[in-house]
Structure formats: structure tokens, C-alpha cells
Amino acid sequence: VQLVESGGGLVQAGDSLRLSCAASGHFAGLYHMGWFRQAPGEVREFVAATKSNEGLPFYAESVKGRFAISKDNGSNTVYLQMSNLKPEDTAVYFCAAQYGRIFIPRARNVNFWGQGTQVTVSS
């Protein structure tokens, strides 16, 4: 399995950006996809995922209402639409895939990682 992210860059506060993650290869079972991010000197934190226990996308509180995750099943690509970006959103964003019925928002439960894409938001 390979996850390849794209779409990062340098933007100003208040701008929008869309990240993409294309998954390829063979998944051995049911899986879901999501996004994490890691700022310098910080731990990798959950951002969004495609399926919660309620069957709906879910988000970290810090991005709720500003970010939206979606998935194109035909191309096996997951997107993260980020709006009203803030300087504190600056981080390397990682695509993640996890086996299971739902997505558990912990880095240690992720089975596959992308290489990461840098998002920098200037004030």
C-alpha cells in the first residue's frame, strides 16, 4: 500500500488549501482514511477521518468548522479541504490509512502513512 499526498504550500492566514492523498496497492481488509499533522517539536496529532463510530466524518476540535474531509471511492483518493487557515495550522500533514470498522484517532493505530506535505500559514 502506498499513500501519496499533494497540495501543500505557503498561504496567508484566512486562505484556503486542499490536500489530496492517492492510495494505491492492495488493502487486506476494510480500511478508512484520515489526516494527521505534526508541527516542529510537537507530537503527531489527529486532524480528520472519514468514518467515526456514527459512520460520519469527524474532526479534531481545533479544525472543526474549517476543514472538511471527503473521499472519491472511484479513484481511492481522500481530500482535506482547509479553509480560514490560521498560523497555528502550520505543520506537516500526513495522510493515514487504518484497518478496522472505524477510524481510531491515534497515530499508533495507523497502519499506513504517506510521506507528508508541508502546510505553512503566514500571519
N, CA, C and O atoms as a GROMACS GRO file, in nm:
protein
  492
    1VAL      N    1   0.084  -0.118   0.000
    1VAL     CA    2   0.000   0.000   0.000
    1VAL      C    3   0.088   0.124   0.000
    1VAL      O    4   0.187   0.132   0.073
    2GLN      N    5   0.052   0.220  -0.083
    2GLN     CA    6   0.126   0.346  -0.090
    2GLN      C    7   0.028   0.462  -0.085
    2GLN      O    8  -0.075   0.462  -0.153
    3LEU      N    9   0.060   0.560  -0.003
    3LEU     CA   10  -0.019   0.682   0.008
    3LEU      C   11   0.067   0.798  -0.037
    3LEU      O   12   0.178   0.817   0.013
    4VAL      N   13   0.017   0.877  -0.131
    4VAL     CA   14   0.094   0.988  -0.184
    4VAL      C   15   0.012   1.116  -0.170
    4VAL      O   16  -0.094   1.131  -0.229
    5GLU      N   17   0.065   1.210  -0.088
    5GLU     CA   18  -0.003   1.336  -0.066
    5GLU      C   19   0.044   1.442  -0.165
    5GLU      O   20   0.154   1.435  -0.220
    6SER      N   21  -0.042   1.540  -0.185
    6SER     CA   22  -0.006   1.658  -0.264
    6SER      C   23  -0.093   1.774  -0.220
    6SER      O   24  -0.196   1.755  -0.155
    7GLY      N   25  -0.052   1.895  -0.258
    7GLY     CA   26  -0.137   2.011  -0.234
    7GLY      C   27  -0.091   2.105  -0.126
    7GLY      O   28  -0.154   2.208  -0.104
    8GLY      N   29   0.018   2.073  -0.056
    8GLY     CA   30   0.065   2.164   0.047
    8GLY      C   31   0.125   2.290  -0.013
    8GLY      O   32   0.141   2.300  -0.135
    9GLY      N   33   0.158   2.386   0.073
    9GLY     CA   34   0.219   2.508   0.025
    9GLY      C   35   0.219   2.617   0.129
    9GLY      O   36   0.187   2.595   0.246
   10LEU      N   37   0.257   2.736   0.084
   10LEU     CA   38   0.262   2.855   0.170
   10LEU      C   39   0.143   2.944   0.138
   10LEU      O   40   0.125   2.985   0.023
   11VAL      N   41   0.063   2.974   0.240
   11VAL     CA   42  -0.053   3.060   0.221
   11VAL      C   43  -0.058   3.162   0.333
   11VAL      O   44   0.017   3.154   0.430
   12GLN      N   45  -0.148   3.259   0.318
   12GLN     CA   46  -0.167   3.358   0.423
   12GLN      C   47  -0.286   3.320   0.511
   12GLN      O   48  -0.373   3.244   0.471
   13ALA      N   49  -0.286   3.373   0.630
   13ALA     CA   50  -0.397   3.350   0.722
   13ALA      C   51  -0.529   3.390   0.655
   13ALA      O   52  -0.539   3.495   0.592
   14GLY      N   53  -0.628   3.303   0.670
   14GLY     CA   54  -0.758   3.326   0.607
   14GLY      C   55  -0.775   3.260   0.472
   14GLY      O   56  -0.887   3.250   0.421
   15ASP      N   57  -0.666   3.216   0.414
   15ASP     CA   58  -0.672   3.149   0.283
   15ASP      C   59  -0.723   3.006   0.296
   15ASP      O   60  -0.742   2.954   0.406
   16SER      N   61  -0.743   2.944   0.181
   16SER     CA   62  -0.786   2.803   0.175
   16SER      C   63  -0.683   2.721   0.099
   16SER      O   64  -0.604   2.773   0.020
   17LEU      N   65  -0.685   2.592   0.125
   17LEU     CA   66  -0.593   2.500   0.061
   17LEU      C   67  -0.658   2.362   0.059
   17LEU      O   68  -0.731   2.327   0.152
   18ARG      N   69  -0.633   2.285  -0.045
   18ARG     CA   70  -0.686   2.150  -0.050
   18ARG      C   71  -0.573   2.050  -0.064
   18ARG      O   72  -0.492   2.059  -0.156
   19LEU      N   73  -0.568   1.956   0.026
   19LEU     CA   74  -0.472   1.847   0.020
   19LEU      C   75  -0.538   1.724  -0.041
   19LEU      O   76  -0.657   1.701  -0.024
   20SER      N   77  -0.456   1.647  -0.114
   20SER     CA   78  -0.504   1.523  -0.174
   20SER      C   79  -0.415   1.409  -0.130
   20SER      O   80  -0.296   1.428  -0.104
   21CYS      N   81  -0.473   1.290  -0.123
   21CYS     CA   82  -0.396   1.171  -0.089
   21CYS      C   83  -0.448   1.056  -0.175
   21CYS      O   84  -0.563   1.014  -0.161
   22ALA      N   85  -0.362   1.007  -0.263
   22ALA     CA   86  -0.400   0.896  -0.350
   22ALA      C   87  -0.346   0.766  -0.293
   22ALA      O   88  -0.227   0.754  -0.267
   23ALA      N   89  -0.434   0.670  -0.273
   23ALA     CA   90  -0.395   0.540  -0.220
   23ALA      C   91  -0.385   0.439  -0.333
   23ALA      O   92  -0.472   0.433  -0.420
   24SER      N   93  -0.279   0.361  -0.331
   24SER     CA   94  -0.262   0.257  -0.431
   24SER      C   95  -0.215   0.129  -0.363
   24SER      O   96  -0.170   0.131  -0.248
   25GLY      N   97  -0.227   0.017  -0.435
   25GLY     CA   98  -0.189  -0.109  -0.378
   25GLY      C   99  -0.309  -0.185  -0.326
   25GLY      O  100  -0.423  -0.145  -0.349
   26HIS      N  101  -0.284  -0.293  -0.259
   26HIS     CA  102  -0.390  -0.382  -0.213
   26HIS      C  103  -0.408  -0.373  -0.062
   26HIS      O  104  -0.316  -0.400   0.015
   27PHE      N  105  -0.529  -0.336  -0.022
   27PHE     CA  106  -0.563  -0.338   0.119
   27PHE      C  107  -0.617  -0.477   0.153
   27PHE      O  108  -0.697  -0.534   0.079
   28ALA      N  109  -0.572  -0.531   0.264
   28ALA     CA  110  -0.606  -0.668   0.302
   28ALA      C  111  -0.742  -0.679   0.368
   28ALA      O  112  -0.790  -0.790   0.394
   29GLY      N  113  -0.805  -0.566   0.397
   29GLY     CA  114  -0.935  -0.571   0.462
   29GLY      C  115  -1.002  -0.436   0.460
   29GLY      O  116  -0.957  -0.344   0.391
   30LEU      N  117  -1.110  -0.423   0.538
   30LEU     CA  118  -1.181  -0.297   0.549
   30LEU      C  119  -1.089  -0.191   0.608
   30LEU      O  120  -1.020  -0.217   0.707
   31TYR      N  121  -1.087  -0.072   0.550
   31TYR     CA  122  -1.000   0.033   0.600
   31TYR      C  123  -1.067   0.168   0.585
   31TYR      O  124  -1.162   0.185   0.509
   32HIS      N  125  -1.015   0.263   0.658
   32HIS     CA  126  -1.060   0.401   0.648
   32HIS      C  127  -0.940   0.493   0.644
   32HIS      O  128  -0.830   0.454   0.683
   33MET      N  129  -0.962   0.614   0.596
   33MET     CA  130  -0.851   0.706   0.578
   33MET      C  131  -0.872   0.835   0.655
   33MET      O  132  -0.984   0.874   0.686
   34GLY      N  133  -0.761   0.899   0.685
   34GLY     CA  134  -0.769   1.022   0.761
   34GLY      C  135  -0.643   1.104   0.744
   34GLY      O  136  -0.555   1.072   0.664
   35TRP      N  137  -0.636   1.213   0.821
   35TRP     CA  138  -0.522   1.304   0.819
   35TRP      C  139  -0.473   1.332   0.960
   35TRP      O  140  -0.552   1.346   1.054
   36PHE      N  141  -0.342   1.339   0.974
   36PHE     CA  142  -0.276   1.385   1.095
   36PHE      C  143  -0.186   1.501   1.056
   36PHE      O  144  -0.161   1.525   0.938
   37ARG      N  145  -0.137   1.571   1.155
   37ARG     CA  146  -0.037   1.675   1.129
   37ARG      C  147   0.063   1.680   1.241
   37ARG      O  148   0.036   1.638   1.354
   38GLN      N  149   0.181   1.732   1.209
   38GLN     CA  150   0.287   1.741   1.308
   38GLN      C  151   0.362   1.872   1.289
   38GLN      O  152   0.424   1.895   1.185
   39ALA      N  153   0.356   1.956   1.389
   39ALA     CA  154   0.430   2.081   1.390
   39ALA      C  155   0.569   2.057   1.450
   39ALA      O  156   0.586   1.959   1.522
   40PRO      N  157   0.667   2.141   1.422
   40PRO     CA  158   0.802   2.122   1.476
   40PRO      C  159   0.801   2.112   1.627
   40PRO      O  160   0.744   2.197   1.696
   41GLY      N  161   0.865   2.008   1.679
   41GLY     CA  162   0.874   1.990   1.823
   41GLY      C  163   0.749   1.938   1.889
   41GLY      O  164   0.744   1.925   2.011
   42GLU      N  165   0.647   1.907   1.810
   42GLU     CA  166   0.521   1.860   1.866
   42GLU      C  167   0.497   1.714   1.826
   42GLU      O  168   0.561   1.661   1.735
   43VAL      N  169   0.403   1.650   1.897
   43VAL     CA  170   0.366   1.514   1.859
   43VAL      C  171   0.271   1.519   1.741
   43VAL      O  172   0.207   1.621   1.714
   44ARG      N  173   0.263   1.408   1.671
   44ARG     CA  174   0.171   1.399   1.558
   44ARG      C  175   0.028   1.392   1.612
   44ARG      O  176  -0.004   1.311   1.699
   45GLU      N  177  -0.058   1.479   1.560
   45GLU     CA  178  -0.194   1.486   1.612
   45GLU      C  179  -0.298   1.459   1.504
   45GLU      O  180  -0.277   1.487   1.386
   46PHE      N  181  -0.408   1.404   1.548
   46PHE     CA  182  -0.519   1.374   1.460
   46PHE      C  183  -0.583   1.502   1.409
   46PHE      O  184  -0.595   1.600   1.483
   47VAL      N  185  -0.626   1.501   1.282
   47VAL     CA  186  -0.694   1.615   1.223
   47VAL      C  187  -0.836   1.577   1.178
   47VAL      O  188  -0.932   1.642   1.219
   48ALA      N  189  -0.849   1.474   1.097
   48ALA     CA  190  -0.980   1.438   1.044
   48ALA      C  191  -0.976   1.295   0.992
   48ALA      O  192  -0.870   1.243   0.958
   49ALA      N  193  -1.093   1.232   0.986
   49ALA     CA  194  -1.103   1.097   0.930
   49ALA      C  195  -1.239   1.079   0.866
   49ALA      O  196  -1.333   1.153   0.891
   50THR      N  197  -1.246   0.976   0.781
   50THR     CA  198  -1.366   0.959   0.700
   50THR      C  199  -1.480   0.891   0.773
   50THR      O  200  -1.595   0.902   0.730
   51LYS      N  201  -1.452   0.820   0.882
   51LYS     CA  202  -1.562   0.747   0.945
   51LYS      C  203  -1.544   0.732   1.095
   51LYS      O  204  -1.443   0.680   1.142
   52SER      N  205  -1.642   0.780   1.168
   52SER     CA  206  -1.645   0.761   1.311
   52SER      C  207  -1.736   0.642   1.344
   52SER      O  208  -1.783   0.572   1.254
   53ASN      N  209  -1.758   0.621   1.470
   53ASN     CA  210  -1.848   0.515   1.513
   53ASN      C  211  -1.991   0.539   1.463
   53ASN      O  212  -2.069   0.446   1.447
   54GLU      N  213  -2.022   0.667   1.438
   54GLU     CA  214  -2.156   0.702   1.388
   54GLU      C  215  -2.162   0.696   1.236
   54GLU      O  216  -2.266   0.723   1.176
   55GLY      N  217  -2.050   0.659   1.172
   55GLY     CA  218  -2.050   0.647   1.027
   55GLY      C  219  -2.030   0.777   0.954
   55GLY      O  220  -2.050   0.783   0.832
   56LEU      N  221  -1.991   0.882   1.026
   56LEU     CA  222  -1.975   1.013   0.964
   56LEU      C  223  -1.830   1.059   0.975
   56LEU      O  224  -1.756   1.012   1.061
   57PRO      N  225  -1.789   1.152   0.889
   57PRO     CA  226  -1.656   1.211   0.906
   57PRO      C  227  -1.646   1.279   1.042
   57PRO      O  228  -1.746   1.328   1.095
   58PHE      N  229  -1.527   1.282   1.098
   58PHE     CA  230  -1.511   1.352   1.225
   58PHE      C  231  -1.377   1.424   1.229
   58PHE      O  232  -1.285   1.392   1.154
   59TYR      N  233  -1.368   1.524   1.319
   59TYR     CA  234  -1.258   1.620   1.317
   59TYR      C  235  -1.207   1.650   1.456
   59TYR      O  236  -1.278   1.635   1.555
   60ALA      N  237  -1.082   1.693   1.460
   60ALA     CA  238  -1.030   1.749   1.584
   60ALA      C  239  -1.103   1.879   1.613
   60ALA      O  240  -1.146   1.948   1.521
   61GLU      N  241  -1.117   1.911   1.740
   61GLU     CA  242  -1.188   2.033   1.778
   61GLU      C  243  -1.123   2.157   1.717
   61GLU      O  244  -1.192   2.254   1.684
   62SER      N  245  -0.993   2.155   1.704
   62SER     CA  246  -0.920   2.273   1.656
   62SER      C  247  -0.948   2.306   1.510
   62SER      O  248  -0.921   2.418   1.465
   63VAL      N  249  -1.002   2.211   1.434
   63VAL     CA  250  -1.027   2.236   1.292
   63VAL      C  251  -1.174   2.224   1.255
   63VAL      O  252  -1.212   2.249   1.141
   64LYS      N  253  -1.256   2.186   1.351
   64LYS     CA  254  -1.398   2.166   1.324
   64LYS      C  255  -1.460   2.296   1.272
   64LYS      O  256  -1.439   2.403   1.329
   65GLY      N  257  -1.536   2.285   1.164
   65GLY     CA  258  -1.598   2.401   1.103
   65GLY      C  259  -1.512   2.470   1.000
   65GLY      O  260  -1.562   2.553   0.924
   66ARG      N  261  -1.385   2.437   0.995
   66ARG     CA  262  -1.294   2.499   0.897
   66ARG      C  263  -1.242   2.398   0.796
   66ARG      O  264  -1.216   2.434   0.681
   67PHE      N  265  -1.226   2.274   0.837
   67PHE     CA  266  -1.171   2.170   0.750
   67PHE      C  267  -1.283   2.072   0.714
   67PHE      O  268  -1.377   2.051   0.791
   68ALA      N  269  -1.272   2.013   0.594
   68ALA     CA  270  -1.369   1.913   0.551
   68ALA      C  271  -1.296   1.800   0.480
   68ALA      O  272  -1.215   1.824   0.390
   69ILE      N  273  -1.323   1.677   0.521
   69ILE     CA  274  -1.262   1.561   0.459
   69ILE      C  275  -1.363   1.494   0.367
   69ILE      O  276  -1.482   1.488   0.399
   70SER      N  277  -1.315   1.445   0.255
   70SER     CA  278  -1.402   1.374   0.161
   70SER      C  279  -1.321   1.267   0.091
   70SER      O  280  -1.198   1.269   0.092
   71LYS      N  281  -1.391   1.173   0.029
   71LYS     CA  282  -1.322   1.062  -0.037
   71LYS      C  283  -1.389   1.031  -0.169
   71LYS      O  284  -1.512   1.025  -0.178
   72ASP      N  285  -1.309   1.012  -0.270
   72ASP     CA  286  -1.356   0.967  -0.401
   72ASP      C  287  -1.326   0.818  -0.410
   72ASP      O  288  -1.211   0.779  -0.431
   73ASN      N  289  -1.428   0.736  -0.394
   73ASN     CA  290  -1.405   0.592  -0.392
   73ASN      C  291  -1.357   0.540  -0.528
   73ASN      O  292  -1.283   0.442  -0.534
   74GLY      N  293  -1.398   0.606  -0.636
   74GLY     CA  294  -1.357   0.560  -0.767
   74GLY      C  295  -1.207   0.567  -0.788
   74GLY      O  296  -1.146   0.477  -0.847
   75SER      N  297  -1.147   0.676  -0.740
   75SER     CA  298  -1.003   0.694  -0.757
   75SER      C  299  -0.926   0.660  -0.630
   75SER      O  300  -0.803   0.668  -0.627
   76ASN      N  301  -0.997   0.623  -0.524
   76ASN     CA  302  -0.936   0.591  -0.395
   76ASN      C  303  -0.848   0.707  -0.346
   76ASN      O  304  -0.735   0.689  -0.301
   77THR      N  305  -0.905   0.826  -0.357
   77THR     CA  306  -0.835   0.947  -0.316
   77THR      C  307  -0.914   1.017  -0.206
   77THR      O  308  -1.035   1.031  -0.215
   78VAL      N  309  -0.844   1.059  -0.102
   78VAL     CA  310  -0.908   1.134   0.005
   78VAL      C  311  -0.857   1.278   0.002
   78VAL      O  312  -0.740   1.303  -0.027
   79TYR      N  313  -0.946   1.370   0.030
   79TYR     CA  314  -0.914   1.512   0.023
   79TYR      C  315  -0.934   1.577   0.160
   79TYR      O  316  -1.016   1.532   0.240
   80LEU      N  317  -0.858   1.681   0.185
   80LEU     CA  318  -0.878   1.763   0.303
   80LEU      C  319  -0.887   1.907   0.257
   80LEU      O  320  -0.787   1.969   0.221
   81GLN      N  321  -1.008   1.960   0.258
   81GLN     CA  322  -1.030   2.099   0.222
   81GLN      C  323  -1.014   2.184   0.347
   81GLN      O  324  -1.088   2.167   0.444
   82MET      N  325  -0.920   2.274   0.345
   82MET     CA  326  -0.889   2.356   0.462
   82MET      C  327  -0.924   2.502   0.430
   82MET      O  328  -0.876   2.558   0.332
   83SER      N  329  -1.007   2.560   0.512
   83SER     CA  330  -1.050   2.698   0.493
   83SER      C  331  -1.016   2.781   0.615
   83SER      O  332  -0.993   2.728   0.724
   84ASN      N  333  -1.016   2.912   0.595
   84ASN     CA  334  -0.986   3.004   0.706
   84ASN      C  335  -0.862   2.957   0.784
   84ASN      O  336  -0.865   2.945   0.907
   85LEU      N  337  -0.756   2.933   0.712
   85LEU     CA  338  -0.635   2.881   0.774
   85LEU      C  339  -0.574   2.981   0.871
   85LEU      O  340  -0.581   3.102   0.851
   86LYS      N  341  -0.514   2.927   0.977
   86LYS     CA  342  -0.452   3.008   1.080
   86LYS      C  343  -0.304   2.971   1.091
   86LYS      O  344  -0.265   2.861   1.051
   87PRO      N  345  -0.223   3.061   1.144
   87PRO     CA  346  -0.080   3.028   1.159
   87PRO      C  347  -0.058   2.900   1.240
   87PRO      O  348   0.038   2.826   1.216
   88GLU      N  349  -0.145   2.873   1.336
   88GLU     CA  350  -0.130   2.752   1.417
   88GLU      C  351  -0.163   2.624   1.340
   88GLU      O  352  -0.143   2.514   1.392
   89ASP      N  353  -0.212   2.637   1.218
   89ASP     CA  354  -0.232   2.519   1.133
   89ASP      C  355  -0.103   2.478   1.061
   89ASP      O  356  -0.099   2.374   0.995
   90THR      N  357   0.001   2.558   1.075
   90THR     CA  358   0.128   2.525   1.012
   90THR      C  359   0.183   2.394   1.066
   90THR      O  360   0.200   2.377   1.186
   91ALA      N  361   0.210   2.300   0.975
   91ALA     CA  362   0.258   2.168   1.013
   91ALA      C  363   0.284   2.086   0.886
   91ALA      O  364   0.250   2.127   0.775
   92VAL      N  365   0.344   1.972   0.906
   92VAL     CA  366   0.349   1.872   0.800
   92VAL      C  367   0.224   1.787   0.816
   92VAL      O  368   0.197   1.735   0.924
   93TYR      N  369   0.149   1.773   0.708
   93TYR     CA  370   0.025   1.697   0.710
   93TYR      C  371   0.048   1.559   0.649
   93TYR      O  372   0.105   1.546   0.541
   94PHE      N  373   0.003   1.458   0.722
   94PHE     CA  374   0.024   1.320   0.681
   94PHE      C  375  -0.110   1.252   0.653
   94PHE      O  376  -0.203   1.260   0.733
   95CYS      N  377  -0.116   1.186   0.540
   95CYS     CA  378  -0.230   1.101   0.509
   95CYS      C  379  -0.211   0.968   0.583
   95CYS      O  380  -0.098   0.921   0.600
   96ALA      N  381  -0.322   0.908   0.627
   96ALA     CA  382  -0.314   0.785   0.704
   96ALA      C  383  -0.424   0.689   0.662
   96ALA      O  384  -0.534   0.731   0.628
   97ALA      N  385  -0.393   0.561   0.664
   97ALA     CA  386  -0.492   0.457   0.638
   97ALA      C  387  -0.487   0.357   0.752
   97ALA      O  388  -0.380   0.321   0.801
   98GLN      N  389  -0.604   0.313   0.792
   98GLN     CA  390  -0.614   0.228   0.912
   98GLN      C  391  -0.716   0.118   0.887
   98GLN      O  392  -0.827   0.145   0.840
   99TYR      N  393  -0.679  -0.003   0.920
   99TYR     CA  394  -0.774  -0.113   0.910
   99TYR      C  395  -0.876  -0.105   1.024
   99TYR      O  396  -0.846  -0.056   1.133
  100GLY      N  397  -0.994  -0.154   0.996
  100GLY     CA  398  -1.093  -0.160   1.101
  100GLY      C  399  -1.228  -0.106   1.060
  100GLY      O  400  -1.242  -0.047   0.952
  101ARG      N  401  -1.326  -0.126   1.145
  101ARG     CA  402  -1.463  -0.082   1.116
  101ARG      C  403  -1.475   0.069   1.125
  101ARG      O  404  -1.552   0.130   1.051
  102ILE      N  405  -1.399   0.130   1.213
  102ILE     CA  406  -1.398   0.275   1.227
  102ILE      C  407  -1.254   0.324   1.232
  102ILE      O  408  -1.162   0.243   1.244
  103PHE      N  409  -1.235   0.453   1.225
  103PHE     CA  410  -1.102   0.512   1.232
  103PHE      C  411  -1.077   0.557   1.375
  103PHE      O  412  -1.151   0.640   1.429
  104ILE      N  413  -0.973   0.503   1.437
  104ILE     CA  414  -0.936   0.544   1.572
  104ILE      C  415  -0.836   0.658   1.562
  104ILE      O  416  -0.731   0.642   1.500
  105PRO      N  417  -0.865   0.774   1.622
  105PRO     CA  418  -0.782   0.893   1.602
  105PRO      C  419  -0.654   0.894   1.683
  105PRO      O  420  -0.625   0.991   1.753
  106ARG      N  421  -0.576   0.787   1.674
  106ARG     CA  422  -0.446   0.778   1.743
  106ARG      C  423  -0.342   0.734   1.643
  106ARG      O  424  -0.365   0.641   1.565
  107ALA      N  425  -0.228   0.801   1.645
  107ALA     CA  426  -0.122   0.772   1.548
  107ALA      C  427  -0.078   0.626   1.556
  107ALA      O  428  -0.046   0.565   1.454
  108ARG      N  429  -0.076   0.570   1.677
  108ARG     CA  430  -0.025   0.434   1.691
  108ARG      C  431  -0.117   0.330   1.629
  108ARG      O  432  -0.076   0.216   1.609
  109ASN      N  433  -0.241   0.367   1.597
  109ASN     CA  434  -0.333   0.274   1.534
  109ASN      C  435  -0.328   0.279   1.382
  109ASN      O  436  -0.395   0.199   1.315
  110VAL      N  437  -0.251   0.370   1.326
  110VAL     CA  438  -0.242   0.384   1.181
  110VAL      C  439  -0.156   0.272   1.123
  110VAL      O  440  -0.050   0.241   1.177
  111ASN      N  441  -0.204   0.212   1.014
  111ASN     CA  442  -0.130   0.105   0.950
  111ASN      C  443  -0.039   0.155   0.838
  111ASN      O  444   0.068   0.098   0.814
  112PHE      N  445  -0.080   0.261   0.770
  112PHE     CA  446  -0.001   0.314   0.658
  112PHE      C  447   0.002   0.466   0.665
  112PHE      O  448  -0.097   0.531   0.696
  113TRP      N  449   0.119   0.520   0.635
  113TRP     CA  450   0.141   0.665   0.633
  113TRP      C  451   0.187   0.712   0.496
  113TRP      O  452   0.257   0.641   0.424
  114GLY      N  453   0.146   0.833   0.461
  114GLY     CA  454   0.205   0.899   0.347
  114GLY      C  455   0.335   0.965   0.388
  114GLY      O  456   0.374   0.958   0.505
  115GLN      N  457   0.401   1.029   0.293
  115GLN     CA  458   0.532   1.090   0.321
  115GLN      C  459   0.519   1.227   0.385
  115GLN      O  460   0.617   1.280   0.438
  116GLY      N  461   0.402   1.286   0.380
  116GLY     CA  462   0.379   1.417   0.439
  116GLY      C  463   0.391   1.530   0.339
  116GLY      O  464   0.468   1.522   0.244
  117THR      N  465   0.314   1.635   0.362
  117THR     CA  466   0.321   1.754   0.279
  117THR      C  467   0.316   1.877   0.371
  117THR      O  468   0.235   1.883   0.463
  118GLN      N  469   0.403   1.973   0.345
  118GLN     CA  470   0.416   2.089   0.432
  118GLN      C  471   0.308   2.192   0.402
  118GLN      O  472   0.283   2.227   0.287
  119VAL      N  473   0.244   2.239   0.508
  119VAL     CA  474   0.150   2.350   0.500
  119VAL      C  475   0.202   2.460   0.592
  119VAL      O  476   0.221   2.438   0.711
  120THR      N  477   0.224   2.577   0.536
  120THR     CA  478   0.273   2.690   0.612
  120THR      C  479   0.176   2.806   0.596
  120THR      O  480   0.145   2.847   0.484
  121VAL      N  481   0.129   2.858   0.709
  121VAL     CA  482   0.033   2.968   0.708
  121VAL      C  483   0.099   3.090   0.772
  121VAL      O  484   0.135   3.087   0.890
  122SER      N  485   0.115   3.194   0.695
  122SER     CA  486   0.177   3.316   0.747
  122SER      C  487   0.070   3.411   0.799
  122SER      O  488  -0.044   3.411   0.752
  123SER      N  489   0.108   3.490   0.899
  123SER     CA  490   0.012   3.583   0.961
  123SER      C  491   0.011   3.717   0.890
  123SER      O  492  -0.064   3.807   0.930
   0.00000   0.00000   0.00000
